[in-house]
Amino acid sequence: MSVDMRTYLAHVELINPITTAAGCAATGKELSQFFDLNRIGALVTKSITMAPRAGRPTPRMAETPSGMLNAIGLQGPGIDAFLERDLPWLAQRSVRTVVSIAGGTVNEYGALARRLTDAPGVTGVEVNLACPNIEDRGRVFARDPSASAEVISSVRALMRYDVPVIAKLSPDVADVVAVARACVDGGADALSMINTPLGMSIDTETLRPSLAAVTGGLSGPAVRPLAVRCVWQVHAALPGVPIVGVGGVLTGRDAFELILAGACAVGVGTALFHDPYSCLRILRELEELLQARGFQRLADAVGLAHRPPGSAARHRADLAPGPGAPDFTVPPDPLNMEESSL
Amino acid sequence: MLTTRRVEAYHALTVVAPGIAERFRPGHFVAVAVGGPQSSMLTRRAFSIHDVKPDYGGTVEFVFTVRGPGTAWLAERRARDTLDLVGPLGRPFPLPRDPVTCVLVGGEYGSATLFGLADALQQRGCRVDFVLGGASADRVFGALRARRMGETTTLTTEDGSLGMRGKVTDVLPGVIADTRADVVYACGPMETLRGVTAVAIEFDIPVQVAVEEAMACGIGMCMTCVLPVIGEDGVTRMVRACAEGPVFRGERVRFEDVGTIPFDALGAPGSPSGGGGTRNVS
């Protein structure tokens, strides 16, 4: 019996919870040489900016234990080229595409939303809030709940009503729940966490910082505990808000961990550099794990680690089974048998 | 994996990989995962392909030097170990339509990629001459093979332990003049490629260079391996060595600006074309 892997980002159904993480799959073309992009839940593009950007000087990457630092600087051709070339390519192949956007001012985010609102083939918009706010002395939006909320409400107001807006949160904050709550109040339909925390390494041969930009975002399994913690805290505080868990997922087990913490979808990032097929492998491993634990639906596992110790596993009833969903006449497995005792 | 051998100061690994061998063209590279399945080293190491052979359905050989824990791990692999390779990657060397005279310049183990190229050129009736160099005799890769394949082979070492004392760029003008070369191909450290390109420009002949940049993925997704290259339209862009390269026309690479974002590059901070996204508020 296969597991029902469908999941929802707000009202948008994804065939499975695995997505790419922003910035780790470019705009999809490169990855499509390895597998059919329709087989994953959604493709999250790298962050699109208004104007073309050349990014940061090299070296841009430094390998660190179980992870890497990067300072790419949002290199990209800008929204015009994206709408002309990349998005139509994805739309033609009907790839579920979540477009990540980044800007330096609230207006810039709004302008990007305005450009995307009528573009065909946009499944969702992810707002990369880890950008310096030019109007506030370069203070990063994601570190300020009110600035984050302002950006989100501007994007929400300009984006088509049926395209969910996802806020990408940074772990480099004192209170991630406060930022999450501000984003939801500002109109975010879902949250994605975590963006890369800032890190740094120094080359002991050259006696200089390893990255030309000095500091960079840390990704890979090294940051997974941070991601689990953020997802856990936000899911506990805002249990009804869909969360895309991102951060150091290398295996199906890692994805399962984020799902148990409260994520209903999982982004795969750095793992793609190591193994271009990792999305499909993680999906298969996750499905096998769910099956082995007796789950019939992925949705039943979301946030399950939050139940009090000693209590029985439960089914979430807030996702009605759609057509083709398994009915419940199958013999109950040991985990689900205890349901009646609830 | 089939065999591993030491070649002078370098290591050469031969891997049974029919899928890669079948589609190989000179200039292609492979991206190798290091450290085994539980590795804490997540980025791939990129190596140009030295040789492909039809044995065992198709084998691929690449050459590397130990630079850190990843390459040290690779150097410890033995026959029958399994390696995780992605390839063939990158844009191969363009080949001339006519049987012309080609000078192939290799710095350090960059010359590894030139032998497949020499083979392809000779099959088209091209004359091939080699100029290979390195810091010392043990760091000149493939001198013997070059002597067998090339019409002439000129070797240089910085310490004078093999061939002429000096750099490949010191002898290159003489070789080009003697052979009346029509085109130059080069692979090696960035500094060597810069010098080779300058010589070729002086002689007004085309030069194709294969760059060696640090990469994380090798397949065009991580945007790590960029360098400033002038496009057909005259606009400088930060392009990926893995996807748009590793082979470029030498005169289009802005060697002086490698490691920086030139102010006139597309999307550079403060450039007329963009302003780095910061001053484009609608």
Interface residues (C-beta under 8 A of the other chain):
Chain A: G23 C24 A25 A26 E30 L31 Q33 F34 K46 T49 M50 A51 P52 R53 A54 G55 R56 P57 T58 P59 R60 M61 E63 P65 S66 G67 M68 N70 I72 L74 Q75 G76 P77 G78 A102 G103 G104 T105 N107 E108 G110 A111 R114 I134 A212 G220 P221 T270 A271 L272 F273 H274 D275 P276
Chain B: A33 S40 M41 L42 T43 R44 G70 D84 V86 E213 A214 A216 C217 I219 G220 M221 C222 M223 T224 C225 V226 L227 R237 M238 A243 V258 G259 T260 I261 A265 L266 G267 A268 P269 S271 S273 G274 G275 G276 G277 T278 R279 N280 V281 S282
